[in-house]
């Protein structure tokens, strides 16, 4: 392990022991020590001190750039050396980078489970003691996009799905600077072993026959096969798209939607009784 000679400013010690905030004094001391370590590592890699002329010199310093590091005692600013004609490398941030990756994964998991970016920002501020804006959380979670895209376009050839359930969910989507409602077409397959699997998700302008036909064509192009029964609500465009794209396949009306349609047309005082009578029939 390399050893470095570190000097401590007396004013920093005074601030550490006599200052109003002990954490602030520790942060300043830590910042000073780590900046000296970075300069010492730069000297090692260059083979020369600043302004020193030696035959062993590998390259030249080219100033520094600021790098903020969030620690348990506060946020400190490090001056990372630049090297002309080369690249400065340090293991100083390795532990921090691992912690940062763990934080990013935690942020992603919260978003996947439906936590809003505003709430995620509040949670991370409480946990880390530093502020994360909604835009920062959104930018971090953009790393999910390629993973979700790869999953949503995965091949389906490996299994047959005798039973398929399709439905649409309407979500608020931000597009071109404004929020609009978009239909999210969802397909769920049940394989021969009885396990359910989300086959794919696609945004559509509406639940039209054209949108559903595009969705079914996309699933088949990825290898959807062996379909015997499709369950959905009785939306006209959806039913026509099923019959056009899956000839000979049995269609069944979704019992949940059917029950909901019946109760919507039932007086509120009779809904519980009607529900209790229809459920055993289904």
C-alpha positions in Angstrom: 0.0 0.0 0.0 1.4 3.4 -1.0 2.2 5.9 1.8 1.8 9.6 1.4 3.1 12.5 3.3 0.1 14.7 4.3 0.2 18.2 5.9 -2.7 19.6 7.9 -3.4 23.3 8.1 -3.6 24.7 11.6 -6.7 26.6 10.7 -8.4 23.3 9.7 -7.5 21.9 13.1 -8.9 25.0 14.8 -12.1 24.6 12.9 -12.3 20.9 13.7 -11.9 21.3 17.4 -13.4 24.7 18.1 -15.8 25.3 15.2 -19.6 25.3 15.6 -20.2 22.3 13.4 -17.9 19.3 13.9 -19.1 17.6 10.7 -18.1 20.7 8.7 -14.6 20.6 10.2 -14.2 16.9 9.5 -15.4 17.5 5.9 -12.9 20.3 5.3 -10.1 18.1 6.8 -11.1 15.1 4.7 -11.3 17.4 1.6 -7.7 18.6 2.2 -6.3 15.2 2.8 -7.9 13.6 -0.2 -6.8 16.5 -2.5 -3.2 15.9 -1.3 -3.5 12.2 -2.0 -4.7 13.0 -5.6 -1.7 15.3 -6.1 0.7 12.6 -4.8 -0.8 10.0 -7.1 -0.4 12.3 -10.0 3.2 12.8 -9.1 3.7 9.0 -9.0 2.1 8.5 -12.4 4.0 11.4 -14.0 7.4 10.6 -12.3 7.9 14.2 -11.4 6.8 16.9 -9.0 5.1 20.0 -10.3 7.5 22.1 -12.4 10.2 19.5 -11.9 12.4 18.6 -14.9 13.5 14.9 -14.9 14.3 12.3 -17.5 11.7 10.0 -16.0 8.8 12.4 -16.5 6.0 10.6 -18.4 3.7 13.5 -19.2 2.7 17.0 -17.9 0.0 18.3 -15.6 -2.8 20.3 -17.2 -4.7 21.7 -14.2 -7.5 20.1 -12.3 -11.3 19.7 -12.6 -13.8 19.7 -9.6 -15.4 16.5 -8.6 -18.1 16.5 -5.8 -18.1 13.5 -3.5 -21.0 12.9 -1.0 -19.7 11.5 2.2 -21.2 10.8 5.7 -19.8 14.2 6.9 -21.1 16.2 4.0 -20.3 17.0 0.4 -16.7 17.7 -0.4 -15.1 19.0 -3.6 -12.0 17.3 -4.9 -9.6 18.7 -7.4 -8.9 15.8 -9.8 -5.6 16.3 -11.7 -5.7 16.5 -15.5 -2.7 15.1 -17.5 -1.8 16.4 -20.9 -1.4 13.6 -23.4 -2.5 11.0 -20.9 -5.1 10.0 -18.4 -5.0 10.2 -14.6 -6.3 7.1 -12.9 -7.1 6.6 -9.2 -8.7 4.0 -7.0 -9.8 6.7 -4.6 -13.4 6.7 -6.0 -13.8 2.9 -6.3 -15.6 2.5 -3.0 -17.7 5.6 -3.7 -18.6 4.3 -7.2 -19.8 1.0 -5.8 -22.0 2.9 -3.3 -23.2 5.1 -6.1 -24.1 2.1 -8.2 -26.0 0.6 -5.3 -27.9 3.9 -4.9 -28.8 4.0 -8.6 -30.1 0.4 -8.5 -32.2 1.3 -5.5 -33.6 4.3 -7.3 -34.4 2.2 -10.4 -36.1 -0.5 -8.2 -38.3 2.2 -6.6 -39.4 3.5 -10.0 -40.1 0.0 -11.3 -42.4 -0.6 -8.3 -44.4 2.5 -9.1 -42.9 5.2 -6.8 -43.0 8.6 -8.4 -39.9 10.6 -9.1 -40.9 13.3 -6.7 -41.3 10.7 -3.9 -38.0 9.0 -4.8 -36.2 12.4 -4.6 -37.6 12.9 -1.1 -36.6 9.5 0.0 -33.0 9.8 -1.3 -32.7 13.2 0.3 -33.7 11.8 3.7 -31.4 8.8 3.4 -28.3 10.5 1.9 -28.5 14.0 3.4 -28.2 15.5 -0.1 -30.8 16.8 -2.5 -31.8 14.8 -5.6 -34.1 16.7 -8.0 -36.9 15.0 -10.0 -34.9 15.6 -13.2 -31.8 13.9 -11.7 -33.8 10.9 -10.7 -35.4 10.7 -14.2 -32.0 11.0 -15.8 -30.6 8.2 -13.6 -33.6 6.0 -14.4 -33.1 6.4 -18.1 -30.5 3.6 -17.7 -33.6 1.4 -17.4 -34.7 2.1 -20.9 -32.3 -0.2 -22.8 -32.9 -3.0 -20.3 -36.7 -2.7 -20.7 -36.4 -2.4 -24.5 -34.4 -5.6 -24.6 -36.8 -7.4 -22.4 -39.9 -6.2 -24.4 -38.4 -7.3 -27.7 -37.1 -10.7 -26.5 -37.8 -13.8 -28.7 -40.8 -15.9 -27.8 -39.9 -19.0 -29.8 -38.8 -21.0 -26.8 -42.3 -21.7 -25.5 -45.9 -22.2 -26.7 -48.6 -20.1 -25.1 -52.0 -21.9 -25.5 -53.8 -19.2 -23.5 -53.3 -15.4 -24.0 -54.9 -12.6 -22.1 -54.9 -9.1 -23.6 -56.1 -5.8 -22.2 -55.3 -2.0 -22.4 -54.2 0.3 -19.6 -54.4 4.0 -20.0 -51.4 6.0 -18.7 -50.4 9.6 -18.7 -47.3 10.0 -20.9 -45.1 13.1 -21.4 -44.6 13.7 -25.1 -43.1 16.8 -26.8 -43.5 18.9 -23.7 -47.0 18.0 -22.8 -48.8 15.2 -21.0 -51.4 13.1 -22.9 -53.3 9.9 -22.3 -52.0 6.9 -24.2 -53.4 3.4 -24.4 -50.8 0.8 -23.2 -51.6 -2.6 -24.9 -50.6 -5.5 -22.8 -50.4 -9.2 -23.6 -50.0 -12.0 -21.0 -49.4 -15.6 -22.0 -49.9 -18.8 -20.1 -47.5 -21.5 -21.2 -48.1 -25.3 -21.3 -46.8 -25.6 -17.8 -49.4 -23.2 -16.5 -47.0 -20.3 -15.8 -48.0 -16.7 -16.8 -45.6 -14.4 -18.5 -45.9 -10.9 -19.8 -45.4 -11.2 -23.6 -45.1 -7.5 -24.4 -46.2 -4.0 -23.9 -46.9 -1.4 -26.7 -48.1 2.2 -26.6 -51.1 2.8 -29.0 -53.1 5.9 -29.9 -56.3 4.1 -29.1 -57.9 0.6 -28.8 -58.7 0.5 -32.5 -58.6 -2.6 -34.7 -55.5 -1.2 -36.4 -53.6 -0.7 -33.1 -54.4 -4.2 -31.8 -53.6 -5.7 -35.2 -50.2 -4.0 -35.0 -49.7 -5.4 -31.5 -50.6 -8.9 -32.5 -48.4 -8.8 -35.6 -45.5 -7.7 -33.4 -46.0 -10.6 -30.9 -46.2 -13.1 -33.8 -43.0 -11.6 -35.4 -41.2 -12.3 -32.1 -42.3 -16.0 -32.2 -45.7 -16.2 -30.4 -47.2 -19.6 -31.3 -49.5 -22.3 -30.2 -52.4 -20.0 -29.2 -55.7 -21.8 -28.6 -57.7 -19.4 -26.5 -57.6 -15.6 -26.2 -59.4 -13.8 -23.3 -60.3 -10.1 -23.6 -63.1 -7.6 -23.1 -65.7 -7.2 -25.8 -64.3 -4.0 -27.4 -65.3 -4.2 -31.0 -61.9 -3.2 -32.5 -60.1 -5.7 -30.3 -62.4 -8.6 -31.0 -62.1 -8.0 -34.8 -58.3 -7.8 -34.6 -58.2 -11.1 -32.7 -60.4 -12.9 -35.3 -58.3 -11.4 -38.2 -54.9 -12.3 -36.7 -55.7 -15.6 -35.0 -58.0 -17.5 -37.3 -59.6 -20.6 -35.7 -58.6 -19.5 -32.2 -61.4 -19.5 -29.5 -62.2 -16.1 -28.0 -63.7 -15.7 -24.5 -65.0 -12.6 -22.9 -63.2 -11.6 -19.8 -65.3 -12.4 -16.8 -63.9 -9.5 -14.8 -64.9 -7.0 -17.5 -68.3 -8.8 -17.9 -69.0 -8.5 -14.2 -68.0 -4.9 -14.2 -70.3 -4.1 -17.1 -73.2 -5.8 -15.3 -72.7 -3.9 -12.1 -72.4 -0.6 -13.9 -75.9 -1.2 -15.2 -77.2 -2.3 -11.8 -78.8 0.0 -9.2 -76.3 0.5 -6.3 -78.7 -1.0 -3.8 -78.7 -4.3 -5.7 -75.0 -4.6 -6.7 -74.0 -6.8 -3.8 -76.8 -9.2 -4.3 -76.3 -9.4 -8.1 -72.6 -10.0 -7.6 -73.2 -12.8 -5.1 -75.6 -14.5 -7.5 -73.6 -14.1 -10.8 -70.2 -15.1 -9.3 -71.2 -18.8 -8.7 -72.6 -19.0 -12.3 -69.3 -17.9 -13.8 
